[in-house]
Amino acid sequence: MRKTPMVETPSKVGLVFFPAYDWAISPTHPEREERLLYTQDQVFEEGILDLEGIVELKPDLVDVRDIRRVHFCVPEEGRVVTESHLISAGGAKTVGIEVLEKRVRRGFALVRPPGHHAMRVVHGARGFCNINIEAIMIEYLREAYGVDRVAVVDTDCHHGDGTQDIYWHDRDTLFISIHQDGRTLYPGSGFHTEMGGPNALGTTVNIPLPPRTSSEGFLFVLDEVILPLLEEFKPEIVVNSAGQDNHYTDPITNMCFSAQGYAELTRRLKPDIAVLEGGYSIEGALPYVNVGIIMALAGLDTSHVKEPDYDPNKIRQSAATTRYIESLVKEIRETRRRMAGGGKARSGDSTAQRRRNIFYDTDQILEAQEETLRLCDRCNGVLGIDSRTDRGNHIYAVMIPRKACKECCELGYEWFDSADHRKYNITFLQDRTQDQYLVRKA
Amino acid sequence: MIIGLDVGGTHTDVVLLGKDRILQQAKVPTRPSSLLESVWSGIEEVTRGIAPEAIERVVLSTTLTTNAIAEGKLAETGMIVSSGPGIDPEGFRTCREFHCVRGSIDHRGREIQPIDRAQVESAADGMRSRGVRYVGVVGKFSIRNPKHENEIVRILGDRFEHVVLGHRLSGNLNFPRRVCTAYLNAAVYPVYKNFFEAVSASLKKKGLRIPIYILKADGGTVTLEASLSSPGQTILSGPAASVMGSVPYASREEETLVLDIGGTTTDMAVLVRGVPLLDPVGIELGGYKTLIRSLKTHSVAIGGDSAVRLEDGRIQVGPDRQGPAMAYGGTVPTPTDALAVMGKAAGGDSERARQGLLPLAQQLGVPLEEAAARIFDHTCKQILEAAAQMVANINRKPVYTVQELLEGHQVRPTEILVLGGPAPLFAFRFAAMTDFRVRVVPRWQVANAVGAALARSTCEVTLFVDTERGFAVAPEESFHLSVRRDFDKQSAVRLALELLRKKCTQEGSADDGTEMELVEELQFNMVRGFYTTGRNIRVKAQVKPGLIPEHAQIAAGLFHAGPTGGQDHEEDSHG
């Protein structure tokens, strides 16, 4: 007989829990004070924080330097970011540091507000997100610990379009998103043909699943697509954007995933760092899914973690759904094979353009963006972004990537210096080779 | 007059307090075989020639429950546990008779799966046939809805001598700790009840009608009668007594570090503007994590009698104690011996201390006196490092709102209060080694007994309101009320304070309620769809640990009298 016995934890897990009980987008918004209340109740009542090997960490705030490694905030950070975003991103960063310092084996930032819809240029809030908390953490870890290859696996029900945008041209970051098909859900993107920019083709992977996909479907694509890709990419760290809105009770999505399924996915994926993203079934799903994820990260038995109304037969996906997912996986494999046979990006004087309109649903802003990328086989290539909104802001931003070659560096400064200050009200330069950020206002 | 009495492992400290001073103080050896005798001999020691009617109250701090747990002398106890989904409750097994039964309540107190009467009956019959007499009943989320625990108790009927209900022990969420706490309360019940009956019988025999109070781990008192319902609260009241004994001298503006230096260990605590910090969850003792409310104290295995040795040429103090210091007949050198060699402690056999330290000095290659100084400094340094670590841990405590995080109040003690046997010698060195203001608690040898005597009663009430489901519940008080939609935080606060006042009176507080405070008041709008369907309110109110109003005069008397000089500490520096 043991005394306080308790359950043995095979793998030490660092946990940041920050429910931000005094912050909401608006009183009845899904992203409101109450969101993590029942999760906290469940985590506390289960006694998870007492388990040997589970450490609760206090989040640090990120600072402007951390944000400037990832974003161009317009007109400036203070205007698009609140303290709660700094804490939320800080929670992810704190967990990342603990993992990299090897004080814990894995970590989970159970924080709000979320961040995976926040793109490189930030004019306001999109999909409840202002700044990308995973990217801010990752770029900090790269700067502070020299981490190079990173994989982000986004298991939120919504396409992680913000994270995709930030890593679209980054061949050192493998971004994989599984989500409900964009034809049926916000933000309407994330089709399997979206595979990354010309310098980083193939390091973006999208797996759009049909509505009513259940555990079988999620675990199938995990085993068949995600795990083999990770095996091949060999990341130093795996980050999981652990959205929980694939749950069968989520009010704003249409999937059939469960706490058991999330726990199993976490066990197989073995992320080093998990970060909470969406998930708005605050009573029926989050308490159980989060407990399942924490316990799976710690290597504990999750077979008893179930929702009160859990019945796997009621939420099982149809045979048609299974067939669809199987053919989708085949299609993804074939597309990747064709892509691998195609020509590589040529280095030289050529550039590639990308034009997009981006809608900020939360703040009702429309942005028109034009990217210019220098095609480069030595580095990720310097990127110039011309961005204009219906609020009258027109900015130009230059991003010199972390391991930029000499030519890309020089070109980046040339673009910055020669930007027409009559046309742009602000010009930015993010030089990741020097961890530098320059702003020039008109 | 008030008697304060702290039964320690080796000594029982006792004081008789008058209006403005200590009338008597004594230290008698604790007889582990008979706690009651230790108590009475202590009381007799300080009450010779005093009329019993003059004694208003006696406050006891005892090691009874602590020892029972530490030594594993616990009654065979049965547990009936209903958990529903979550971590497998088998992992929280506390005893052989540990029965997991069906039944599940969710985080909002809704019944998900009912209790199976036949299953409970069968577990109960089995336990009874195997001679179990004490039982704990615990359900997950029972503090949100105690229905299942109450049902199980009704099913148990009169099969058992004593049944402990989880939801009555604490309003905090933590199912495994609730299991442990209920188990310990049931398992120490018989030994505590014996003590309770012996004290009552003995009072009666002597014709005394003095109210007896018991000191709890949170530094508050409770009447002897009330303590019987939850004897677990008396665990670790020893450190609490010392902390309360330092409270009168602590700064009312700043933060204070309290160091109680004993023979084997040094106990430490933090006071914020004279108020001791409470542990946010509950005591941990002997491997048990509980929900028992307690002062935040930390114990390091370094004291005056810690064994001193060299490891790889470096001085190592503790963590073990191999008997008394050599100066007092022991076999292993200790910090007390170092002090004797330095000529700081006149008691004991300093020649033996010198002999004890000599081999260490030779190995270090320094003169004996320097070795002694180094050992003492090392001891002081380790204590200070442990204290810094404790403060850092307190400051690492997570918070859950943006405002709290940004305000980020950090504990930064500016003074140290030292008590325990060798307090003055350590205090002197601490002052030289740090920037802290360092003081010795007056009458440092019996400050713990003074603390027990001066402590006032404490209590806490947790109220949970769910207006969508239409109820307010205060589980510890067995309180349940139907509420309407318009019940808000203000009403909840009013109700919580009312319940607290009632509880205080029941537990023997003479307080008029002016010291009540809110620990937590949270209100969430519950939104379903796009409509607010109710409020979820959580209020926690307490009477925080503090001193009875009369304390000021007594403390002032002691303070102005100043430390009672070197003679006392010479006798006690080894203890």
Interface residues (C-beta under 8 A of the other chain):
Chain A: M1 R2 K3 T4 P5 M6 V7 V16 F17 F18 P19 A20 Y21 D22 W23 P27 T28 R32 E33 E34 L37 Y38 Q40 D41 Q42 F44 E45 E46 G47 I48 D50 E56 L57 K58 P59 L61 E83 S84 I87 P251 E283 P287 Y288 V291 M295 L300 D301 S303 H304 V305 K306 E307 P308 Y310
Chain B: G84 P85 G86 I87 D88 G91 F92 R93 T94 C95 R96 S104 D106 H107 R108 R110 I112 K140 F141 N172 L173 N174 F175 P176 R177 C180 E284 G286 G287 Y288 K289 R396 K397 P398 V399 Y400 T401 V402 Q403 L405 L406 L522 F524 N525 M526 V527 G529 F530 Y531 T532 N536
